[in-house]
Amino acid sequence: MALMFQRIARNFVNNGYFPTDSETTERALNALSPCKQGTMRIIDPCAGEGVAIAECKQHLGPEVVESFAVEYHPERAAQAKKLVDRCIQGDYQDTIISQRSCGLLWLNPPYGDLVTDKAQTGQIDDKGRKRLEKLFFQQATRLLQYGGILVLIVPYYTLDAEFRKWLAAGFEEVKVFLAPEQQFQQAVLFGVRKRTDPTDLKSKTVLADLEAFCKNPIKPELPAVWNDGLYTVPASGGEIRFNVVKMDAPQVAAEIVQYPCLWEQFGLHFNQTASVQRRPLMPLSDWHLALSLAAGQVSGVVHSNDGTKAYVIKGDTFKHKKDSVTIEGGDDGQVSEIRTSLDVFIPSIKALDFTPDSPTFGQVLTIK
């Protein structure tokens, strides 16, 4: 198969980045076929430069495939945006993507150990280490619809007993091979997502096959010519939510440039507070004053009614202990002293005198 896009995915490690080499991508695509009717959605939540998921779209049919990608690195995300339909630049854990919305999940997650955390976000393998591959697998497989196809590319030594149980419980028709390029000791796994069923006897068969692969000293390599049954990517229906909840400053600036109409009307849409200040119907009590101070409503420039004085004021409240002593006498002639301490909120207004020619000009005054 002639690849459509330039082979820009470099086969080296760059800050935890393990791109899928072109030979592995081409052989994996040979196992996939498109559905006969409908539009397919495919997604890569760790897309890198977007080459693999773009090649997948080209293989399945660009006119009937919507491709989605998520990439954390800004430069790689910029490249991926040129190759896929929709791409998010950001952390996958900061995205909101509809569950069970895609027919194919291409997952080549970051490799390595997770740092220790008290939140227990990772999982522990046979050697007692938490792995990034497991964390991304658990989170990303939620995007795959039932009957959807998983293409998982991870180091084969991460397929421990726990990982194999997850795969057997959630997928059927599982096949696993060594990648043709073994610089990173990768395995390529295919599977069809199913509903979890503890009584399904096929899960035991899948688990046994995975265990046999891991224990086999001579592991089968991903074939250059696929002779088994093809994995058909199903059509995806309904709407998909594909958003990010956190954006950095350059991304916000780019959004403003691309969609300026909303920001030009920011005051119309978001500044709905009344600009006219109305006097209260009755004089404020101390309780009302304290509440206004606590809410930060008493502040700004204030002029006297005749306009001769001007102050910049800032209101606040502080808590004060109010102690009281009560002496009570009993029938037996004993005297007891009861001390009571209550929290009292005291309003306080500081004013900076800005009245010209005032003897207190520039001084900070306390208004009680």
Secondary structure, DSSP 4 states (H G I P E B T S, - for coil): ---SS-----SS-BTTB-PPPHHHHHHHHTTEEE-SSS-EEEEETT-TTSHHHHHHHHHH-GGGEEEEEEESSHHHHHHHTTTSSEEEES-GGGEEE-TT-EEEEEE----SBPPP-TT--S-B-TTS-BBHHHHHHHHHGGGEEEEEEEEEEEEGGG--HHHHHHHHHHEEEEEEEE-S--TT-EEEEEEEE----TT-THHHHHHHHHHHHHH-SSPPBPPSS--S--EEEPP--S---EEES---HHHHHHHHHHSHHHHHTHHHHH--S-SPPPPPSS---HHHHHHHHHTT-SEEEEE-TTS--EEEEEEEEEEEEEEEEEEEE-TTS-EEEEEEEEEEEEEEEEEEE--TT-TTTT-EEEE-
